[in-house]
């Protein structure tokens, strides 16, 4: 046929490219099924393992944080239990002195009072009163008589006197080192006034050694307690008595002077503790000291010095590692069992997948619309009954699809199989529509035998149907003695006018040159109308009975062109009418058209 070259090569295969792309992203069942089974096992077991591990870790952190809080609580309570009674005694003593019930100058009576305080409060090692001129009279535990300190012999005495003028309650001066005692001293004091005049400062001394004895009592099982001032100055820790102090009595020993490497390096590293977020009033960090990890838990205490005291404990992390390792070991054992289960699932998945591969080969033939060559998959080796039944049902489905394909355009059927939602979704599309009708068919059918009429129609349709489908067209419906076809849907074509024109010319050639014999040659002449433009393409109908078709002005125009050719040029066995839009597009594509626009029944039509 001379016009078949109008159809561009490869257009009929454009719809298959999407399917090839889809297959490149699919996976063989021999790999997919084991992966799914293994994935299901992972998805089921891994959350349990992870949750169990996190719960165990959380419980370990909770236990460790609770233990840390208890240790620091115990140290804080001990410190407050030692220092709070001292402030109470100072307040009581001030009442006695200011009320003149107790006279500091009455050495015998005052000595007795002081001895009573020192005997009832072993944490207090000395007590005295600082006079306005800076001199001091003090009494020490275990020593008879008072000791007179000369004016300004005490460190920081001027600062203390200046501050005390403005204070009325108990205040705490900065800790100092008493050279006579060779010990750190905490100095609470209270201002004494008589008759509204400043009389002096009643002060007591709480030694770091005594506090260290209490801290040492709380330190056990490698737990080291400590009390620091201003974060780096030593007040108390178990080995405070071994610290070599500087000659300057006012200089407190620092953590650098400590004999314990744990205390010396408390701030060398400050790594975050996992259980730190669970502690309420306590802070913490861990550091690597001499190759061993230590955790530090501490808390700032206000009210016992100008700067806060820091009470805390140091604990080797090795004590808490077992809690975490136990959780990790349980999780690791679970993962080993998980891997074994995944291995078995992989073998089982491959075993199950073997018959599926065979079924897939048969389904591939169905996808290619090869209904006559769908053999029964060989699944006899499978122990799964469903595979045998699936093979039988596949063969039945192939026969049903073969029958179904007789009523549905093949291109639409393939599109529905690959993408049913998109294929039938109503959408606006540029298409070319062809209407074919036999002029005077009713009279012809009335004057001829029904068998002859049917045979003639079937012969013509058997000729023009393949021509339409070969050029990429879709036969929408048969209209008795005619049909409606379109190009550009369901597969979108960049040029849908050229193949439609090629189909029309090929049909004209087949019918005009005597290529059809028998009853078909006696059928009335054929009218072909073609238009192009926008149309709504998709499913129309109701649930359970849909029709994939086109509606719109383009469809109406094609039918109108075909109808307006009635009676025009009756000597032609096939007459083709084009809208002027179709003719223009054909010219733009370089197609040879030797016809001009003609007014037929008040309609501008290009006649071929």
Residue pairs with C-beta under 8 A, 6 or more apart in sequence:
1 505
1 506
1 509
1 510
2 505
2 509
3 501
3 502
3 505
3 506
3 509
4 502
4 506
5 502
6 498
6 499
6 501
6 502
6 505
6 591
7 470
7 471
7 472
7 498
7 499
7 502
8 495
8 498
8 499
11 472
11 493
11 495
11 499
12 470
12 471
12 472
14 491
14 492
14 493
15 411
15 414
15 415
15 490
15 491
18 418
18 419
19 367
19 418
22 418
27 35
28 353
28 357
29 353
29 356
29 357
29 360
30 349
30 350
30 353
30 354
30 357
32 353
33 349
33 350
33 352
33 353
33 356
34 345
34 346
34 347
34 348
34 349
34 350
34 353
35 349
36 349
37 342
37 345
37 346
37 348
37 349
38 342
38 345
38 346
38 349
40 345
41 338
41 341
41 342
41 345
42 338
42 342
45 334
45 338
45 341
46 338
48 334
49 331
49 334
49 335
49 338
50 331
52 327
52 330
52 331
52 334
53 327
53 328
53 330
53 331
56 323
56 326
56 327
56 330
57 274
57 324
57 327
59 323
60 275
60 320
60 323
60 324
60 326
60 327
61 274
61 275
61 278
62 275
62 278
63 323
64 275
64 320
64 323
65 275
65 276
65 278
65 279
65 282
68 275
68 279
68 282
68 284
68 295
68 297
68 313
68 315
69 279
69 280
69 281
69 282
69 297
71 218
71 223
71 225
71 297
71 313
71 315
72 281
72 282
72 297
72 298
72 299
72 311
72 312
72 313
74 218
75 215
75 218
75 225
75 227
75 311
75 312
75 313
76 299
76 301
76 311
78 214
78 215
78 218
79 211
79 214
79 227
79 301
79 304
79 309
79 311
80 301
82 123
82 206
82 210
82 211
82 214
83 123
83 186
83 188
83 206
83 304
85 121
86 121
86 123
86 124
86 188
86 204
86 206
87 170
87 188
89 117
89 121
89 124
89 204
90 170
90 188
90 189
90 190
90 202
90 204
91 169
91 170
91 190
93 102
93 113
93 117
93 190
93 202
94 190
94 191
94 192
94 202
95 101
96 102
96 113
97 103
97 104
97 192
97 194
97 199
97 202
98 192
98 193
98 194
98 199
100 194
102 109
102 110
102 113
103 109
103 110
104 110
104 129
104 137
104 200
107 145
107 146
111 139
111 144
111 145
111 146
114 127
114 139
115 139
117 124
117 127
117 204
118 124
118 125
118 126
118 127
118 139
118 141
122 141
122 210
123 206
123 207
123 210
123 211
123 214
124 141
124 204
124 205
124 206
125 140
125 141
125 181
125 183
125 185
125 205
125 206
125 207
125 210
126 138
126 139
126 140
126 141
126 185
126 204
126 205
127 138
127 139
127 202
127 203
127 204
127 205
128 136
128 137
128 138
128 139
128 146
128 147
128 149
128 202
128 203
128 204
129 136
129 137
129 138
129 192
129 200
129 201
129 202
129 203
130 136
130 154
130 157
130 160
130 161
130 189
130 200
130 201
130 203
131 137
131 200
132 161
132 198
132 199
132 200
133 151
134 151
134 152
134 154
134 157
134 158
134 161
135 148
135 149
135 150
135 151
135 152
135 153
136 148
136 149
136 153
136 154
136 157
137 146
137 147
137 148
137 149
138 146
138 147
138 149
139 145
139 146
139 147
140 147
152 158
155 176
155 249
155 250
156 173
156 174
156 176
156 250
159 173
160 173
160 187
160 189
160 201
161 201
163 171
163 173
164 171
164 189
164 191
164 198
164 201
165 191
165 198
167 191
168 191
169 190
170 188
170 189
170 190
171 188
171 189
171 190
171 191
172 186
172 187
172 188
172 189
172 303
172 304
172 305
172 306
173 187
173 188
173 189
173 203
173 305
173 306
174 187
174 229
174 305
174 306
174 307
175 184
175 185
175 186
175 187
175 208
175 229
175 233
175 235
175 252
175 305
176 184
176 185
176 187
176 249
176 250
176 252
177 183
177 184
177 185
177 245
177 248
177 249
177 250
177 251
177 252
177 253
178 184
178 185
178 205
178 207
178 249
179 249
181 207
182 245
183 207
183 208
183 209
184 207
184 208
184 209
184 234
184 235
184 236
184 240
184 252
184 253
185 205
185 206
185 207
185 208
186 205
186 206
186 207
186 208
186 211
186 235
186 304
186 305
187 203
187 204
187 205
188 203
188 204
188 206
188 304
189 201
189 202
189 203
189 204
190 201
190 202
190 203
191 198
191 201
192 198
192 199
192 200
192 201
192 202
193 199
208 234
208 235
208 236
208 240
209 240
209 241
211 227
211 235
211 236
212 236
212 237
212 238
212 239
212 240
212 241
214 236
215 225
215 226
215 227
215 236
215 237
215 238
216 225
216 238
218 225
218 313
219 225
219 238
219 313
221 319
222 315
222 316
222 319
223 313
223 314
223 315
224 237
224 238
224 260
224 262
224 263
224 313
224 314
224 315
225 236
225 237
225 238
225 311
225 312
225 313
226 234
226 236
226 237
226 263
226 266
226 310
226 311
226 312
226 313
226 314
227 235
227 236
227 237
227 309
227 310
227 311
228 234
228 235
228 255
228 309
228 310
228 312
229 235
229 252
229 305
229 307
229 309
229 310
230 307
231 267
231 310
232 254
232 255
232 256
232 267
233 252
233 253
233 254
233 255
234 240
234 243
234 252
234 253
234 254
234 255
234 257
234 258
234 263
235 252
235 309
237 258
237 260
237 263
238 260
239 258
239 259
239 260
240 253
242 259
243 253
243 257
243 258
243 259
244 257
245 251
245 253
245 257
246 253
255 263
255 264
255 266
255 267
256 264
258 264
261 289
261 290
262 289
262 294
262 314
263 314
265 287
265 289
266 287
266 296
266 314
267 287
268 287
268 289
269 285
269 286
269 287
269 288
270 285
270 287
271 285
271 286
271 287
272 285
273 284
273 285
273 286
273 295
275 284
276 283
276 284
276 285
279 297
281 299
282 297
282 298
282 299
283 297
283 298
283 299
284 295
284 296
284 297
284 298
285 295
285 296
286 293
286 294
286 295
286 296
286 317
287 293
287 294
287 296
292 316
292 317
292 318
293 316
293 317
293 318
294 314
294 315
294 316
294 317
295 314
295 315
295 316
295 317
295 320
296 312
296 313
296 314
296 315
297 312
297 313
297 315
298 310
298 311
298 312
298 313
299 310
299 311
299 312
300 308
300 309
300 310
301 308
301 309
301 310
301 311
302 308
352 384
354 381
354 382
355 377
355 379
355 381
355 382
355 384
355 387
356 387
358 377
358 378
358 379
359 377
359 379
359 387
359 390
359 391
359 394
361 377
362 374
362 375
362 376
362 377
362 391
362 394
362 398
363 394
365 371
365 373
365 374
365 398
366 374
366 394
366 397
366 398
366 401
367 414
367 417
367 418
369 405
369 410
369 413
369 414
371 398
371 399
371 401
371 402
371 405
372 402
374 394
374 395
374 398
376 391
376 392
376 394
376 395
377 391
377 394
379 387
379 388
379 390
379 391
380 388
382 388
401 413
404 413
405 413
408 416
408 548
409 469
409 474
409 475
409 476
409 548
410 469
411 469
411 472
411 474
411 490
411 491
412 423
412 474
412 490
412 548
415 422
415 423
415 490
415 491
416 423
416 424
423 490
423 548
424 538
424 539
424 546
424 548
425 538
425 539
426 536
426 537
426 538
426 539
426 540
427 536
427 537
427 538
428 534
428 535
428 536
428 537
429 488
429 489
429 492
429 534
429 535
429 536
429 537
430 488
430 496
430 532
430 533
430 534
431 486
431 487
431 488
431 489
431 496
431 532
431 533
431 534
431 535
431 537
431 550
431 554
432 486
432 487
432 488
432 496
432 497
432 500
432 530
432 531
432 532
432 582
433 484
433 485
433 486
433 530
433 531
433 532
433 535
433 550
433 554
433 555
433 557
433 558
434 468
434 473
434 484
434 485
434 486
434 487
434 500
434 503
434 504
434 528
434 529
434 530
434 558
435 482
435 483
435 484
435 528
435 529
435 530
435 558
435 559
435 561
435 562
436 464
436 482
436 483
436 484
436 485
436 507
436 526
436 527
436 528
436 562
437 479
437 481
437 482
437 526
437 527
437 562
437 563
438 444
438 481
438 482
438 523
438 524
438 525
438 526
438 527
439 524
439 525
439 526
439 527
439 566
439 567
440 524
441 480
441 481
441 523
441 524
444 453
444 522
444 523
444 524
445 453
445 481
448 519
448 522
452 519
453 519
455 518
455 519
455 520
456 518
456 519
456 520
456 522
456 523
457 481
457 520
457 523
459 516
459 518
459 519
459 520
460 511
460 516
460 520
460 523
460 526
461 478
461 483
463 507
463 510
463 511
463 515
463 516
463 520
464 483
464 503
464 507
464 510
465 475
467 503
467 506
467 507
467 510
468 474
468 475
468 485
468 503
469 475
470 503
471 487
471 499
471 500
471 502
471 503
471 506
472 487
472 491
472 493
472 496
472 499
473 485
473 486
473 487
473 499
473 500
473 503
474 485
474 486
474 487
474 489
474 490
475 483
475 484
475 485
476 483
476 484
476 485
476 486
476 548
476 549
476 550
477 483
477 484
477 547
477 549
482 562
484 555
484 558
484 559
485 500
485 503
486 535
486 550
487 493
487 496
487 497
487 499
487 500
488 496
489 537
489 550
490 537
490 548
493 499
495 589
496 532
497 532
497 582
497 585
497 586
497 589
498 586
498 589
498 591
500 530
500 532
500 582
501 530
501 578
501 582
501 586
501 591
504 528
504 530
504 576
504 608
505 576
505 608
507 526
507 528
507 574
508 528
508 574
508 576
508 608
509 515
510 516
511 526
511 573
511 574
512 572
512 573
512 574
514 521
525 570
525 572
525 573
525 574
525 575
526 573
526 574
526 575
527 562
527 563
527 565
527 566
527 575
527 577
528 562
528 574
528 575
528 576
528 577
529 558
529 559
529 560
529 561
529 562
529 563
529 564
529 565
529 577
530 558
530 561
530 576
530 577
530 578
530 579
530 582
531 554
531 555
531 557
531 558
531 561
531 578
531 579
531 581
531 582
532 554
532 579
532 581
532 582
532 585
533 552
533 553
533 554
533 557
533 581
534 552
534 553
534 554
535 550
535 551
535 552
535 553
535 554
535 555
536 550
536 551
536 552
537 549
537 550
538 548
539 546
539 547
539 548
540 546
540 547
540 548
540 549
540 551
541 547
557 579
558 579
560 603
561 577
561 578
561 579
561 603
561 605
562 577
564 577
564 600
564 601
564 603
564 605
565 575
565 577
565 600
565 605
565 607
566 601
568 575
568 600
568 601
568 607
569 575
569 607
575 607
575 608
576 607
576 608
577 600
577 605
577 606
577 607
577 608
578 586
578 605
578 606
578 607
578 608
579 605
579 606
580 597
580 604
580 605
580 606
582 606
583 593
583 595
583 597
583 606
586 593
587 593
593 606
593 608
595 606
595 607
595 608
596 606
597 604
597 605
597 606
598 604
598 605
598 606
598 607
599 605
600 607
